[in-house]
Amino acid sequence: MEQYYRDFGNWLRTQFPFRVQKISVNAGFTCPNRDGRSGYGGCIYCNNQTFNPAYCDNGKSITQQLEDGKRFFSGKYPDMKYLAYFQAYTNTYGSNNRLKGLYEEALAVEDVVGLVIGTRPDCINDTLLDYFEELNRRTFLIVEYGVETCNDSTLRLINRGHDFACARQAIEKTARRGIRTGAHIILGLPGEDAEESLRQAPIISSLPLTTLKIHQLQIIRGTRLAKMYADHPFHLYTVEEYIRLIAAYIRLLRPDLVLERFVSQSPADLLIAPRWGLKNYEFTHRLHNYLKGMRTTHEYGQCVKEDRTQTE
C-alpha cells in the first residue's frame, strides 16, 4: 500500500523483531485539574470510561491488569509481546517513588517489553526525567503528553490547567534526553475551525516529537462539554469534512513524524456526537482512498480552502 505518512504500526515494526501490542492499565491516578492543584472538574470533554477497556480495572494490581490483557490478546497471536500503556488520567501525577514502583512492576511482567506513559506537561519534573532517561536505556519507552491545542484561549476554555508554553517546554526537555516523545491533539475544539487547526499544524510539527495522535472532538455523556453542546450547539465535523481536514493537516507536518491515529472511538452508549459509525481502520481506509485521489498540490490546496469555507 502506498504510504502518505509515516504510520505508527509500520514504525513500531522497525523497533522490534516481533509483534507488539499495547495493553492499557489504570493505575488509579487523578489529574491536577480535578483534585484542586490547578483546578476542579477536569477537562470539559473528559470521561475516562471512553478509553478504559474491560480488562483495565484499577481495583486490580498492575500485574493482574497486564495478565488479563495478555489473555485478551493472546488468542490471535500467541507469540505476541506487549507494551504496558499507562493511559487513564495523569500517569506521572504522584510521588516519584510510587511512580517508579508502578513502572517497574509493569516491566517485571513476562513478555512486557516496554512502557508508554500518558501524562500532562505540567506533571513532569527533572528527577522523574532522570529516571526516564535511565529507563530509556534499558527498555522501550514513549512519554506521551496531552497537548490538545496550541491555542491558549482554547486551553482555558476546556479547563486544561496549563498553557501551550508548558507543553512545549515539557516536550523539549523530554526529547533532549533522547526519550521518544509523543503528543496528543484534538481537532474541532469549541471555537477552533479548520483554518485554526491548519495554523497550528506547523507549530506541532516544529516540536521534537517522535509520535503524534490526532482525533476528532467527541461529545460524551456526563461531561461539561455535553451540557455546553446541548445549550449552545456548535459545528462538529462530518466524516467527509474531517477527512479533508486531516489530508490538509498531514501536508503541513514533517515527513518523519510518526502518526499513530486520526480518530477515536467512544462507546456507543456514551457518545452523543458525531456518530460516524466507522471503526478506526474503516476511517483510515477512506482517508487513504481520498489521499490517493489527490494527485497535485493544487488539489491539496483546494481541500484546505473548502474546509475553511465550510467551518466559518
N, C-alpha and C positions, 0 to 999 in steps of 0.2 A: 504494500500500500504506500502511495506517495505520502511523504511527510511534509506537513505545512508548518510544523513547530516541533520543538523537542519535547516529546511526551514522557510522562513520569514512568510508565510501565517499561518502555524501552530503555530509558536511562537506568532504572533500577536493575535491569538485567546486566548492565555493564558493571555494576557494583558487586555482584555476587555470582558465583559459579553454579547456583542452584535457585530454585523458585523460592520467592519470599512473599509472605503475606502479612499485612498489618493486623494486629489484634488490639482492639480498643480496650483500655482498662479505666476504671473510675476509682481514683484514689481518695475520693471524699473531700476534695478541695472546695473552696468557695472562691469569691473574687473580691478585690478591694472596693469595687463599686457596688457590692452587695452588703458587705459587713460594716460599712461606715468609714473605712480608712480613707476612701476617696469619694464615697457616695453610697446611695442606697438604691435598691431595686434592680440593679444590674442594667445591662444594655436593653434598650426598649424592645428589641426584636428577639430576645433570647429566651428559649425554653429548652433546657438541656435534654429533655425527653426526645427531642428530634434527632439526636445523634448517639444515643446510648443503645447498642444492640442488646438482645435478650440476655446474652451471656455476661453482659457488663453490669455488675451489681456491686455497689460499694459496700454492701453488707458482707461481701466475701473478701478474702485476702487477695493481694495482687497475684500471688501464685495460683490460687484457685480460679480466679478470673482467666488467667492465661491458659491454664489447663482446660477449662471449659471452652475457651476459644479455639484451642488446638483441636479438640474433639469436633467442634463445629465445622472446621475447615478440612480436617484430615481425610474425610471420605473421598474428596476429589483428587487430591494429590498427597498420597501417604508420605512422600519424602520431602514435604514442604518444611521450610524454615520460617521463622517469624520475627517480626519487629513488634515490640511492645509499644503501643501508641497511647501515651498519656494524653487523653483528649478532653475529658469533661472539665469545664471551668478552667481555673488558672493553675497549671501544674508545676509552678515554681513558687507558689504562694504558701510559705511555711518556713520553719526553721531549716537551716542548711543540713543539720544532722538528720532530721526526719526525711528530708527530700532524698539525701544520699542513700538512706536505708531502703526507701521505696524503689529507687532506680536499681540498686544492687540486688534487691530481691527479684526484680524482673529479669535481670541478666543471669541470675542463677538458675532460672527455669530451663530445662533441657530444650534445645532447638531454638531458643531465643537468641538471635544473632545481632541485635541492636535495639536502639530506642528512638522513638520520635516523641518529642516533648512539646506539647502545645501550651503556649503561655501568652502573657501580655507584656508589652515593652516596659511597663512601669513596675514589673515584678522580677527584676534581674539585678544581681549585684556582682561585684568583682570576685568575691570569694567563690560564689557559685560558678562564675565563668572560669575561674582557675580549675575547679573540679571538672567542668565540662571539657576544658582543653585537655586535661589528663585522660578523661573518659574517651574522648575522641581518638586518642592514640591507641586505645586497646579494643574499641568496638565501633560499629557503625552508629552514627548519631546525627539526627536532624533536630535543631531547635527551631520551632515554628512560632512566629509572632502574629497575633491578630492585629493587623493594621487597619483594615476595613475601609478607610478612605484617607486621602491626603488633605482633605478639606477640614480645617479646624472648626468652622461653623457647624458642619455636619457632625463632627465628633462630639461637640457639645449637645447638639440636638438628640443624638442617640444615647446620651449619658455614658459615654465611653470612659471618661475619667482621666484621659491623658490627651495630649496634642500630638500632631504628626512629628514634631521635632523629637519628642520622646521615642517614637517608633524608629526614626532614622538613627538616633544615637544607639539604641539597643542593637539594631541590626548591624551597624558598622562595628560596634565593639565585639559582637559575637563573631562576625565573619573575619575580623582582624586576627582572631586566634586560630584560624584555619578550620573552624567548625562549619559544617553545612548548615546554611541558614535559610529558613523558609518564611513566607508571609502569606497571609490570607486577606482577601479583599472582597467586598460586596458591591455589586453594580446595581444601581436603581434605588439607592437610599433616598429618603424623602428630600426633595429639593435638588437632587442631582440628576440631570438629564444626560443623554448620550454625549453631548458636547463636553460636559464637565468630566465624565468618565474618560473621554479621549484626551482631555487636557492633562489628566493625572497619569495616564499610561507611561509617558516618558519619564516622569518622576519616579514611579515604581521601578521602571527598567534601569534607572541610574543607581539604584541601591545594590549593594554587593550580595544579592540573593542567589541561592542555588535553585530554589524551587518557589513556585507561586501557585496558590489555589485561588480560583475565582468562583463566585457563584452569584446567582440572581437573588434579589431580595425576595423573601417569602414572608407572608403574613401568617403567624402562628397563633393558634388559640391560647388564651391565657396570658398574652403579653400586652404591654402598654401600646405597642405598635398596632395591635389588633383594634384597640379602642380608638386610637388616632385614625386608623383607616375607616372604621365604622362611622365616626363622627364627621370626618372630612376626607372622603376618598381621594386618592391621588393615583397618578398613572403607574401601572405595572406593565412590564414588557410582555407582549405576546411572544410566543416562541420564535416567530419569524423576525420580529424586531430584535430580539436578543441575539439571534444567530448573526444578523447583520452587524450588531454592535461588537460581538466577540471577534468576528472576522476583521473588523477595522482595528480593534484593540490589539490583536496579535501582530498586526503590521507595525505597530509602534513599539514593540518590545524587542530587546536584543535577542538574536537567534540562539544564544547558548542558555537562555533562561529556561529551566525545566518547568513545564506547565502540567500540574497534577490533575486538575479538573476544572470544568467550566460551570457545572450546575450542582445543586444539592437536592436530594430527595427527602422531604419530610414525610412522616407517616400520614396517610390519608385522613385519619381521624383528627389530626392536629392541624392540618393545612387548610387555611381559608382561601388563599390565593397567592400566586396564579396557579391554576390547576391544569398543567400542560398534559398530564397523562403520559409522560415519556420517562423511561428509565435512562440512567446516565449514558449507557452505551448507545441507546437509540438517539439521544441528542447528539452525541459525538459523531455518529454515522451521518446524521443530517447536516451537521456542521462541515464534515469532510466533503460531502456532496456539494455543498454551497461553495466551499473554497475551491473545489475542483473546477467549478464553472466560472471562477473569476480569473481570467487569463491575463489581464492587463492592469497596470497601476491605475488607469482611468476608472476601471470598474471598482477597484477598492475605494478610490476617492468618491465615486458616486454613492457607494453604500454609506459612507460617512455623512455625506450631505443629506441623504434620505433620513438617516437616524436623527440628525439634528433637527430637521423639519418636523418629524413626527412627534418628538418629545417636547417641543417648545409649547 
